[in-house]
Amino acid sequence: AESKVFKGPHEDLESYLEAIAQLSSGKLFVILAATRALRVVMESLTMLIACLLKHSLSWKMSLNNC
């Protein structure tokens, strides 16, 4: 597809437009996959922060009871 785009539309307009459509759909897929991956990372970080806060609070309570 990339070679058809580099040749330009003046040789074969239909192939050129098909190549652009293929490349665009591929880029959209990559963007969607990256968005999903980022969402998973953010959820994991949120859970990690919650665990750290809970651990910190329990540690402080343990120290106060000594």
N, CA, C and O atoms as a Tripos MOL2 file, in Angstrom:
@<TRIPOS>MOLECULE
protein
  264   263    66     0     0
PROTEIN
NO_CHARGES

@<TRIPOS>ATOM
      1 N           0.8190   -1.1870    0.0000 N.3       1 ALA1
      2 CA          0.0000    0.0000    0.0000 C.3       1 ALA1
      3 C           0.8700    1.2610    0.0000 C.2       1 ALA1
      4 O           0.5420    2.2510   -0.6540 O.2       1 ALA1
      5 N           1.9800    1.2140    0.7400 N.am      2 GLU2
      6 CA          2.8150    2.4130    0.8300 C.3       2 GLU2
      7 C           3.4150    2.7920   -0.5140 C.2       2 GLU2
      8 O           3.5230    3.9750   -0.8350 O.2       2 GLU2
      9 N           3.8080    1.7930   -1.3020 N.am      3 SER3
     10 CA          4.4110    2.1020   -2.6050 C.3       3 SER3
     11 C           3.4000    2.7710   -3.5330 C.2       3 SER3
     12 O           3.7600    3.6500   -4.3160 O.2       3 SER3
     13 N           2.1380    2.3580   -3.4470 N.am      4 LYS4
     14 CA          1.0950    2.9810   -4.2690 C.3       4 LYS4
     15 C           0.8820    4.4360   -3.8660 C.2       4 LYS4
     16 O           0.6390    5.2950   -4.7140 O.2       4 LYS4
     17 N           0.9750    4.7030   -2.5770 N.am      5 VAL5
     18 CA          0.8040    6.0760   -2.1060 C.3       5 VAL5
     19 C           1.9700    6.9330   -2.5710 C.2       5 VAL5
     20 O           1.7770    8.0760   -2.9870 O.2       5 VAL5
     21 N           3.1850    6.3830   -2.5020 N.am      6 PHE6
     22 CA          4.3600    7.1460   -2.9220 C.3       6 PHE6
     23 C           4.3490    7.4480   -4.4190 C.2       6 PHE6
     24 O           4.8620    8.4800   -4.8510 O.2       6 PHE6
     25 N           3.7580    6.5380   -5.2170 N.am      7 LYS7
     26 CA          3.6790    6.7740   -6.6670 C.3       7 LYS7
     27 C           2.7120    7.9060   -6.9950 C.2       7 LYS7
     28 O           2.8680    8.6020   -7.9980 O.2       7 LYS7
     29 N           1.7210    8.0770   -6.1440 N.am      8 GLY8
     30 CA          0.7700    9.1590   -6.3640 C.3       8 GLY8
     31 C          -0.4700    8.7150   -7.1090 C.2       8 GLY8
     32 O          -0.5280    7.5950   -7.6170 O.2       8 GLY8
     33 N          -1.4710    9.5970   -7.1760 N.am      9 PRO9
     34 CA         -2.7510    9.2480   -7.7800 C.3       9 PRO9
     35 C          -2.7590    9.3100   -9.3030 C.2       9 PRO9
     36 O          -3.6890    8.7930   -9.9230 O.2       9 PRO9
     37 N          -1.7640    9.9190   -9.9230 N.am     10 HIS10
     38 CA         -1.8190   10.1230  -11.3680 C.3      10 HIS10
     39 C          -1.6010    8.8320  -12.1580 C.2      10 HIS10
     40 O          -1.9990    8.7740  -13.3210 O.2      10 HIS10
     41 N          -0.9800    7.7850  -11.5760 N.am     11 GLU11
     42 CA         -0.8030    6.5240  -12.2980 C.3      11 GLU11
     43 C          -2.0680    5.6690  -12.2550 C.2      11 GLU11
     44 O          -2.5490    5.2030  -13.2880 O.2      11 GLU11
     45 N          -2.6020    5.4690  -11.0440 N.am     12 ASP12
     46 CA         -3.7880    4.6230  -10.8680 C.3      12 ASP12
     47 C          -4.5800    5.1500   -9.6690 C.2      12 ASP12
     48 O          -4.3030    4.8010   -8.5210 O.2      12 ASP12
     49 N          -5.5590    5.9870   -9.9580 N.am     13 LEU13
     50 CA         -6.3100    6.6620   -8.9020 C.3      13 LEU13
     51 C          -7.0160    5.6750   -7.9790 C.2      13 LEU13
     52 O          -6.9990    5.8510   -6.7610 O.2      13 LEU13
     53 N          -7.6350    4.6380   -8.5430 N.am     14 GLU14
     54 CA         -8.3880    3.6840   -7.7280 C.3      14 GLU14
     55 C          -7.4730    2.9460   -6.7500 C.2      14 GLU14
     56 O          -7.8050    2.8110   -5.5720 O.2      14 GLU14
     57 N          -6.3360    2.4740   -7.2280 N.am     15 SER15
     58 CA         -5.3790    1.7850   -6.3480 C.3      15 SER15
     59 C          -4.8370    2.7270   -5.2800 C.2      15 SER15
     60 O          -4.6260    2.3340   -4.1330 O.2      15 SER15
     61 N          -4.6180    3.9660   -5.6750 N.am     16 TYR16
     62 CA         -4.1190    4.9790   -4.7490 C.3      16 TYR16
     63 C          -5.1140    5.1940   -3.6070 C.2      16 TYR16
     64 O          -4.7240    5.2260   -2.4400 O.2      16 TYR16
     65 N          -6.3970    5.3410   -3.9410 N.am     17 LEU17
     66 CA         -7.4300    5.5560   -2.9250 C.3      17 LEU17
     67 C          -7.6070    4.3270   -2.0300 C.2      17 LEU17
     68 O          -7.8270    4.4610   -0.8270 O.2      17 LEU17
     69 N          -7.5120    3.1280   -2.6180 N.am     18 GLU18
     70 CA         -7.5970    1.9010   -1.8250 C.3      18 GLU18
     71 C          -6.4310    1.8110   -0.8450 C.2      18 GLU18
     72 O          -6.6090    1.4200    0.3090 O.2      18 GLU18
     73 N          -5.2440    2.1730   -1.3100 N.am     19 ALA19
     74 CA         -4.0600    2.1330   -0.4460 C.3      19 ALA19
     75 C          -4.2020    3.1030    0.7170 C.2      19 ALA19
     76 O          -3.8420    2.7750    1.8480 O.2      19 ALA19
     77 N          -4.7180    4.2830    0.4500 N.am     20 ILE20
     78 CA         -4.9280    5.2660    1.5200 C.3      20 ILE20
     79 C          -5.9450    4.7350    2.5270 C.2      20 ILE20
     80 O          -5.7710    4.9080    3.7330 O.2      20 ILE20
     81 N          -6.9950    4.0980    2.0450 N.am     21 ALA21
     82 CA         -8.0080    3.5360    2.9420 C.3      21 ALA21
     83 C          -7.4050    2.4350    3.8120 C.2      21 ALA21
     84 O          -7.6970    2.3620    5.0060 O.2      21 ALA21
     85 N          -6.5640    1.5780    3.2250 N.am     22 GLN22
     86 CA         -5.9190    0.5070    3.9900 C.3      22 GLN22
     87 C          -5.0100    1.0830    5.0710 C.2      22 GLN22
     88 O          -5.0430    0.6400    6.2190 O.2      22 GLN22
     89 N          -4.2100    2.0590    4.7030 N.am     23 LEU23
     90 CA         -3.2990    2.6680    5.6750 C.3      23 LEU23
     91 C          -4.0640    3.3830    6.7780 C.2      23 LEU23
     92 O          -3.6700    3.3270    7.9430 O.2      23 LEU23
     93 N          -5.1430    4.0490    6.4240 N.am     24 SER24
     94 CA         -5.9390    4.7680    7.4210 C.3      24 SER24
     95 C          -6.5800    3.8110    8.4100 C.2      24 SER24
     96 O          -6.5880    4.0800    9.6110 O.2      24 SER24
     97 N          -7.1180    2.6950    7.9250 N.am     25 SER25
     98 CA         -7.7500    1.7390    8.8330 C.3      25 SER25
     99 C          -6.7100    1.0950    9.7340 C.2      25 SER25
    100 O          -7.0030    0.7950   10.8910 O.2      25 SER25
    101 N          -5.5080    0.8780    9.2320 N.am     26 GLY26
    102 CA         -4.4350    0.3300   10.0570 C.3      26 GLY26
    103 C          -4.0260    1.2910   11.1490 C.2      26 GLY26
    104 O          -3.7870    0.8780   12.2840 O.2      26 GLY26
    105 N          -3.9420    2.5610   10.8220 N.am     27 LYS27
    106 CA         -3.5850    3.5660   11.8250 C.3      27 LYS27
    107 C          -4.6750    3.6760   12.8740 C.2      27 LYS27
    108 O          -4.3840    3.8430   14.0580 O.2      27 LYS27
    109 N          -5.9240    3.5850   12.4520 N.am     28 LEU28
    110 CA         -7.0310    3.6480   13.4020 C.3      28 LEU28
    111 C          -6.9570    2.4710   14.3680 C.2      28 LEU28
    112 O          -7.1850    2.6310   15.5670 O.2      28 LEU28
    113 N          -6.6370    1.2810   13.8410 N.am     29 PHE29
    114 CA         -6.5050    0.0990   14.6930 C.3      29 PHE29
    115 C          -5.4080    0.3000   15.7320 C.2      29 PHE29
    116 O          -5.5880   -0.0380   16.9010 O.2      29 PHE29
    117 N          -4.2790    0.8480   15.3100 N.am     30 VAL30
    118 CA         -3.1640    1.0880   16.2310 C.3      30 VAL30
    119 C          -3.5680    2.0890   17.3040 C.2      30 VAL30
    120 O          -3.2420    1.9100   18.4780 O.2      30 VAL30
    121 N          -4.2670    3.1310   16.9120 N.am     31 ILE31
    122 CA         -4.7110    4.1420   17.8790 C.3      31 ILE31
    123 C          -5.6760    3.5260   18.8890 C.2      31 ILE31
    124 O          -5.5680    3.7850   20.0870 O.2      31 ILE31
    125 N          -6.6160    2.7140   18.4130 N.am     32 LEU32
    126 CA         -7.5700    2.0800   19.3220 C.3      32 LEU32
    127 C          -6.8780    1.1050   20.2590 C.2      32 LEU32
    128 O          -7.1960    1.0560   21.4470 O.2      32 LEU32
    129 N          -5.9310    0.3260   19.7350 N.am     33 ALA33
    130 CA         -5.1970   -0.6220   20.5760 C.3      33 ALA33
    131 C          -4.3820    0.1140   21.6310 C.2      33 ALA33
    132 O          -4.3300   -0.3090   22.7860 O.2      33 ALA33
    133 N          -3.7490    1.2070   21.2420 N.am     34 ALA34
    134 CA         -2.9540    1.9890   22.1960 C.3      34 ALA34
    135 C          -3.8460    2.6020   23.2680 C.2      34 ALA34
    136 O          -3.4570    2.6790   24.4330 O.2      34 ALA34
    137 N          -5.0340    3.0350   22.8780 N.am     35 THR35
    138 CA         -5.9710    3.6150   23.8410 C.3      35 THR35
    139 C          -6.4010    2.5700   24.8590 C.2      35 THR35
    140 O          -6.4690    2.8480   26.0560 O.2      35 THR35
    141 N          -6.6910    1.3620   24.3750 N.am     36 ARG36
    142 CA         -7.0770    0.2870   25.2970 C.3      36 ARG36
    143 C          -5.9300   -0.0570   26.2370 C.2      36 ARG36
    144 O          -6.1370   -0.2450   27.4360 O.2      36 ARG36
    145 N          -4.7290   -0.1370   25.6950 N.am     37 ALA37
    146 CA         -3.5640   -0.4570   26.5200 C.3      37 ALA37
    147 C          -3.3420    0.6210   27.5730 C.2      37 ALA37
    148 O          -3.0350    0.3120   28.7240 O.2      37 ALA37
    149 N          -3.4920    1.8610   27.1890 N.am     38 LEU38
    150 CA         -3.3200    2.9630   28.1330 C.3      38 LEU38
    151 C          -4.3660    2.8940   29.2390 C.2      38 LEU38
    152 O          -4.0670    3.1590   30.4040 O.2      38 LEU38
    153 N          -5.5760    2.5420   28.8760 N.am     39 ARG39
    154 CA         -6.6470    2.4150   29.8700 C.3      39 ARG39
    155 C          -6.2990    1.3210   30.8880 C.2      39 ARG39
    156 O          -6.5150    1.4980   32.0860 O.2      39 ARG39
    157 N          -5.7640    0.1950   30.4130 N.am     40 VAL40
    158 CA         -5.3790   -0.8980   31.3080 C.3      40 VAL40
    159 C          -4.2490   -0.4550   32.2330 C.2      40 VAL40
    160 O          -4.2630   -0.7550   33.4260 O.2      40 VAL40
    161 N          -3.2760    0.2570   31.6810 N.am     41 VAL41
    162 CA         -2.1650    0.7540   32.5000 C.3      41 VAL41
    163 C          -2.6770    1.7150   33.5660 C.2      41 VAL41
    164 O          -2.2630    1.6380   34.7230 O.2      41 VAL41
    165 N          -3.5660    2.6110   33.1880 N.am     42 MET42
    166 CA         -4.1040    3.5800   34.1460 C.3      42 MET42
    167 C          -4.8970    2.8780   35.2540 C.2      42 MET42
    168 O          -4.7890    3.2550   36.4210 O.2      42 MET42
    169 N          -5.6870    1.8700   34.9030 N.am     43 GLU43
    170 CA         -6.4430    1.1310   35.9130 C.3      43 GLU43
    171 C          -5.4990    0.4020   36.8600 C.2      43 GLU43
    172 O          -5.7360    0.3610   38.0670 O.2      43 GLU43
    173 N          -4.4270   -0.1750   36.3170 N.am     44 SER44
    174 CA         -3.4450   -0.8720   37.1470 C.3      44 SER44
    175 C          -2.7500    0.0910   38.0980 C.2      44 SER44
    176 O          -2.5520   -0.2240   39.2720 O.2      44 SER44
    177 N          -2.3800    1.2580   37.5960 N.am     45 LEU45
    178 CA         -1.7370    2.2560   38.4530 C.3      45 LEU45
    179 C          -2.6800    2.7400   39.5480 C.2      45 LEU45
    180 O          -2.2580    2.9550   40.6840 O.2      45 LEU45
    181 N          -3.9390    2.9090   39.2130 N.am     46 THR46
    182 CA         -4.9290    3.3350   40.2020 C.3      46 THR46
    183 C          -5.0490    2.3010   41.3190 C.2      46 THR46
    184 O          -5.1020    2.6570   42.4960 O.2      46 THR46
    185 N          -5.0930    1.0110   40.9460 N.am     47 MET47
    186 CA         -5.1710   -0.0400   41.9580 C.3      47 MET47
    187 C          -3.9040   -0.0830   42.8070 C.2      47 MET47
    188 O          -3.9760   -0.2840   44.0190 O.2      47 MET47
    189 N          -2.7550    0.1030   42.1820 N.am     48 LEU48
    190 CA         -1.4910    0.1070   42.9160 C.3      48 LEU48
    191 C          -1.4450    1.2530   43.9190 C.2      48 LEU48
    192 O          -1.0240    1.0650   45.0610 O.2      48 LEU48
    193 N          -1.8710    2.4270   43.5030 N.am     49 ILE49
    194 CA         -1.9010    3.5850   44.4080 C.3      49 ILE49
    195 C          -2.8440    3.3170   45.5790 C.2      49 ILE49
    196 O          -2.5190    3.6370   46.7230 O.2      49 ILE49
    197 N          -4.0030    2.7360   45.3020 N.am     50 ALA50
    198 CA         -4.9540    2.4250   46.3730 C.3      50 ALA50
    199 C          -4.3430    1.4360   47.3610 C.2      50 ALA50
    200 O          -4.5110    1.5850   48.5710 O.2      50 ALA50
    201 N          -3.6390    0.4340   46.8580 N.am     51 CYS51
    202 CA         -2.9880   -0.5410   47.7410 C.3      51 CYS51
    203 C          -1.9050    0.1170   48.5870 C.2      51 CYS51
    204 O          -1.7880   -0.1630   49.7800 O.2      51 CYS51
    205 N          -1.1220    0.9850   47.9740 N.am     52 LEU52
    206 CA         -0.0590    1.6710   48.7120 C.3      52 LEU52
    207 C          -0.6290    2.5700   49.8040 C.2      52 LEU52
    208 O          -0.0940    2.6210   50.9110 O.2      52 LEU52
    209 N          -1.6980    3.2690   49.5000 N.am     53 LEU53
    210 CA         -2.3350    4.1230   50.5110 C.3      53 LEU53
    211 C          -2.8860    3.2980   51.6710 C.2      53 LEU53
    212 O          -2.7370    3.6680   52.8350 O.2      53 LEU53
    213 N          -3.5170    2.1840   51.3410 N.am     54 LYS54
    214 CA         -4.0650    1.3180   52.3810 C.3      54 LYS54
    215 C          -2.9420    0.7670   53.2510 C.2      54 LYS54
    216 O          -3.0600    0.7290   54.4760 O.2      54 LYS54
    217 N          -1.8600    0.3430   52.6190 N.am     55 HIS55
    218 CA         -0.7110   -0.1820   53.3610 C.3      55 HIS55
    219 C          -0.1000    0.9060   54.2430 C.2      55 HIS55
    220 O           0.2630    0.6500   55.3910 O.2      55 HIS55
    221 N           0.0100    2.1030   53.7090 N.am     56 SER56
    222 CA          0.5650    3.2230   54.4710 C.3      56 SER56
    223 C          -0.2870    3.5260   55.7000 C.2      56 SER56
    224 O           0.2440    3.7560   56.7870 O.2      56 SER56
    225 N          -1.6000    3.5270   55.5270 N.am     57 LEU57
    226 CA         -2.4980    3.7850   56.6580 C.3      57 LEU57
    227 C          -2.3940    2.6890   57.7130 C.2      57 LEU57
    228 O          -2.3740    2.9800   58.9090 O.2      57 LEU57
    229 N          -2.3280    1.4450   57.2830 N.am     58 SER58
    230 CA         -2.2170    0.3560   58.2610 C.3      58 SER58
    231 C          -0.8680    0.4140   58.9780 C.2      58 SER58
    232 O          -0.7850    0.0850   60.1610 O.2      58 SER58
    233 N           0.1770    0.8250   58.2840 N.am     59 TRP59
    234 CA          1.5010    0.9730   58.8910 C.3      59 TRP59
    235 C           1.4660    2.0790   59.9540 C.2      59 TRP59
    236 O           2.0070    1.9080   61.0460 O.2      59 TRP59
    237 N           0.8330    3.2030   59.6340 N.am     60 LYS60
    238 CA          0.7180    4.3000   60.6000 C.3      60 LYS60
    239 C          -0.0850    3.8720   61.8280 C.2      60 LYS60
    240 O           0.2640    4.2220   62.9550 O.2      60 LYS60
    241 N          -1.1500    3.1200   61.6090 N.am     61 MET61
    242 CA         -1.9610    2.6450   62.7300 C.3      61 MET61
    243 C          -1.1570    1.6950   63.6090 C.2      61 MET61
    244 O          -1.2830    1.7230   64.8330 O.2      61 MET61
    245 N          -0.3340    0.8570   62.9920 N.am     62 SER62
    246 CA          0.5070   -0.0670   63.7540 C.3      62 SER62
    247 C           1.5120    0.6930   64.6000 C.2      62 SER62
    248 O           1.7590    0.3340   65.7510 O.2      62 SER62
    249 N           2.0890    1.7360   64.0350 N.am     63 LEU63
    250 CA          3.0660    2.5340   64.7810 C.3      63 LEU63
    251 C           2.4060    3.2930   65.9280 C.2      63 LEU63
    252 O           3.0040    3.4620   66.9910 O.2      63 LEU63
    253 N           1.1880    3.7460   65.7140 N.am     64 ASN64
    254 CA          0.4710    4.4730   66.7680 C.3      64 ASN64
    255 C           0.0880    3.5630   67.9340 C.2      64 ASN64
    256 O          -0.0390    4.0280   69.0660 O.2      64 ASN64
    257 N          -0.0940    2.2810   67.6650 N.am     65 ASN65
    258 CA         -0.4860    1.3310   68.7060 C.3      65 ASN65
    259 C           0.6970    0.8570   69.5430 C.2      65 ASN65
    260 O           0.4970    0.1880   70.5570 O.2      65 ASN65
    261 N           1.9000    1.1810   69.1510 N.am     66 CYS66
    262 CA          3.0910    0.7270   69.8960 C.3      66 CYS66
    263 C           3.3380    1.5450   71.1270 C.2      66 CYS66
    264 O           4.2960    1.2890   71.8560 O.2      66 CYS66
@<TRIPOS>BOND
     1     1     2 1
     2     2     3 1
     3     3     4 2
     4     3     5 am
     5     5     6 1
     6     6     7 1
     7     7     8 2
     8     7     9 am
     9     9    10 1
    10    10    11 1
    11    11    12 2
    12    11    13 am
    13    13    14 1
    14    14    15 1
    15    15    16 2
    16    15    17 am
    17    17    18 1
    18    18    19 1
    19    19    20 2
    20    19    21 am
    21    21    22 1
    22    22    23 1
    23    23    24 2
    24    23    25 am
    25    25    26 1
    26    26    27 1
    27    27    28 2
    28    27    29 am
    29    29    30 1
    30    30    31 1
    31    31    32 2
    32    31    33 am
    33    33    34 1
    34    34    35 1
    35    35    36 2
    36    35    37 am
    37    37    38 1
    38    38    39 1
    39    39    40 2
    40    39    41 am
    41    41    42 1
    42    42    43 1
    43    43    44 2
    44    43    45 am
    45    45    46 1
    46    46    47 1
    47    47    48 2
    48    47    49 am
    49    49    50 1
    50    50    51 1
    51    51    52 2
    52    51    53 am
    53    53    54 1
    54    54    55 1
    55    55    56 2
    56    55    57 am
    57    57    58 1
    58    58    59 1
    59    59    60 2
    60    59    61 am
    61    61    62 1
    62    62    63 1
    63    63    64 2
    64    63    65 am
    65    65    66 1
    66    66    67 1
    67    67    68 2
    68    67    69 am
    69    69    70 1
    70    70    71 1
    71    71    72 2
    72    71    73 am
    73    73    74 1
    74    74    75 1
    75    75    76 2
    76    75    77 am
    77    77    78 1
    78    78    79 1
    79    79    80 2
    80    79    81 am
    81    81    82 1
    82    82    83 1
    83    83    84 2
    84    83    85 am
    85    85    86 1
    86    86    87 1
    87    87    88 2
    88    87    89 am
    89    89    90 1
    90    90    91 1
    91    91    92 2
    92    91    93 am
    93    93    94 1
    94    94    95 1
    95    95    96 2
    96    95    97 am
    97    97    98 1
    98    98    99 1
    99    99   100 2
   100    99   101 am
   101   101   102 1
   102   102   103 1
   103   103   104 2
   104   103   105 am
   105   105   106 1
   106   106   107 1
   107   107   108 2
   108   107   109 am
   109   109   110 1
   110   110   111 1
   111   111   112 2
   112   111   113 am
   113   113   114 1
   114   114   115 1
   115   115   116 2
   116   115   117 am
   117   117   118 1
   118   118   119 1
   119   119   120 2
   120   119   121 am
   121   121   122 1
   122   122   123 1
   123   123   124 2
   124   123   125 am
   125   125   126 1
   126   126   127 1
   127   127   128 2
   128   127   129 am
   129   129   130 1
   130   130   131 1
   131   131   132 2
   132   131   133 am
   133   133   134 1
   134   134   135 1
   135   135   136 2
   136   135   137 am
   137   137   138 1
   138   138   139 1
   139   139   140 2
   140   139   141 am
   141   141   142 1
   142   142   143 1
   143   143   144 2
   144   143   145 am
   145   145   146 1
   146   146   147 1
   147   147   148 2
   148   147   149 am
   149   149   150 1
   150   150   151 1
   151   151   152 2
   152   151   153 am
   153   153   154 1
   154   154   155 1
   155   155   156 2
   156   155   157 am
   157   157   158 1
   158   158   159 1
   159   159   160 2
   160   159   161 am
   161   161   162 1
   162   162   163 1
   163   163   164 2
   164   163   165 am
   165   165   166 1
   166   166   167 1
   167   167   168 2
   168   167   169 am
   169   169   170 1
   170   170   171 1
   171   171   172 2
   172   171   173 am
   173   173   174 1
   174   174   175 1
   175   175   176 2
   176   175   177 am
   177   177   178 1
   178   178   179 1
   179   179   180 2
   180   179   181 am
   181   181   182 1
   182   182   183 1
   183   183   184 2
   184   183   185 am
   185   185   186 1
   186   186   187 1
   187   187   188 2
   188   187   189 am
   189   189   190 1
   190   190   191 1
   191   191   192 2
   192   191   193 am
   193   193   194 1
   194   194   195 1
   195   195   196 2
   196   195   197 am
   197   197   198 1
   198   198   199 1
   199   199   200 2
   200   199   201 am
   201   201   202 1
   202   202   203 1
   203   203   204 2
   204   203   205 am
   205   205   206 1
   206   206   207 1
   207   207   208 2
   208   207   209 am
   209   209   210 1
   210   210   211 1
   211   211   212 2
   212   211   213 am
   213   213   214 1
   214   214   215 1
   215   215   216 2
   216   215   217 am
   217   217   218 1
   218   218   219 1
   219   219   220 2
   220   219   221 am
   221   221   222 1
   222   222   223 1
   223   223   224 2
   224   223   225 am
   225   225   226 1
   226   226   227 1
   227   227   228 2
   228   227   229 am
   229   229   230 1
   230   230   231 1
   231   231   232 2
   232   231   233 am
   233   233   234 1
   234   234   235 1
   235   235   236 2
   236   235   237 am
   237   237   238 1
   238   238   239 1
   239   239   240 2
   240   239   241 am
   241   241   242 1
   242   242   243 1
   243   243   244 2
   244   243   245 am
   245   245   246 1
   246   246   247 1
   247   247   248 2
   248   247   249 am
   249   249   250 1
   250   250   251 1
   251   251   252 2
   252   251   253 am
   253   253   254 1
   254   254   255 1
   255   255   256 2
   256   255   257 am
   257   257   258 1
   258   258   259 1
   259   259   260 2
   260   259   261 am
   261   261   262 1
   262   262   263 1
   263   263   264 2
@<TRIPOS>SUBSTRUCTURE
     1 ALA1         2 RESIDUE 1 A ALA
     2 GLU2         6 RESIDUE 1 A GLU
     3 SER3        10 RESIDUE 1 A SER
     4 LYS4        14 RESIDUE 1 A LYS
     5 VAL5        18 RESIDUE 1 A VAL
     6 PHE6        22 RESIDUE 1 A PHE
     7 LYS7        26 RESIDUE 1 A LYS
     8 GLY8        30 RESIDUE 1 A GLY
     9 PRO9        34 RESIDUE 1 A PRO
    10 HIS10       38 RESIDUE 1 A HIS
    11 GLU11       42 RESIDUE 1 A GLU
    12 ASP12       46 RESIDUE 1 A ASP
    13 LEU13       50 RESIDUE 1 A LEU
    14 GLU14       54 RESIDUE 1 A GLU
    15 SER15       58 RESIDUE 1 A SER
    16 TYR16       62 RESIDUE 1 A TYR
    17 LEU17       66 RESIDUE 1 A LEU
    18 GLU18       70 RESIDUE 1 A GLU
    19 ALA19       74 RESIDUE 1 A ALA
    20 ILE20       78 RESIDUE 1 A ILE
    21 ALA21       82 RESIDUE 1 A ALA
    22 GLN22       86 RESIDUE 1 A GLN
    23 LEU23       90 RESIDUE 1 A LEU
    24 SER24       94 RESIDUE 1 A SER
    25 SER25       98 RESIDUE 1 A SER
    26 GLY26      102 RESIDUE 1 A GLY
    27 LYS27      106 RESIDUE 1 A LYS
    28 LEU28      110 RESIDUE 1 A LEU
    29 PHE29      114 RESIDUE 1 A PHE
    30 VAL30      118 RESIDUE 1 A VAL
    31 ILE31      122 RESIDUE 1 A ILE
    32 LEU32      126 RESIDUE 1 A LEU
    33 ALA33      130 RESIDUE 1 A ALA
    34 ALA34      134 RESIDUE 1 A ALA
    35 THR35      138 RESIDUE 1 A THR
    36 ARG36      142 RESIDUE 1 A ARG
    37 ALA37      146 RESIDUE 1 A ALA
    38 LEU38      150 RESIDUE 1 A LEU
    39 ARG39      154 RESIDUE 1 A ARG
    40 VAL40      158 RESIDUE 1 A VAL
    41 VAL41      162 RESIDUE 1 A VAL
    42 MET42      166 RESIDUE 1 A MET
    43 GLU43      170 RESIDUE 1 A GLU
    44 SER44      174 RESIDUE 1 A SER
    45 LEU45      178 RESIDUE 1 A LEU
    46 THR46      182 RESIDUE 1 A THR
    47 MET47      186 RESIDUE 1 A MET
    48 LEU48      190 RESIDUE 1 A LEU
    49 ILE49      194 RESIDUE 1 A ILE
    50 ALA50      198 RESIDUE 1 A ALA
    51 CYS51      202 RESIDUE 1 A CYS
    52 LEU52      206 RESIDUE 1 A LEU
    53 LEU53      210 RESIDUE 1 A LEU
    54 LYS54      214 RESIDUE 1 A LYS
    55 HIS55      218 RESIDUE 1 A HIS
    56 SER56      222 RESIDUE 1 A SER
    57 LEU57      226 RESIDUE 1 A LEU
    58 SER58      230 RESIDUE 1 A SER
    59 TRP59      234 RESIDUE 1 A TRP
    60 LYS60      238 RESIDUE 1 A LYS
    61 MET61      242 RESIDUE 1 A MET
    62 SER62      246 RESIDUE 1 A SER
    63 LEU63      250 RESIDUE 1 A LEU
    64 ASN64      254 RESIDUE 1 A ASN
    65 ASN65      258 RESIDUE 1 A ASN
    66 CYS66      262 RESIDUE 1 A CYS
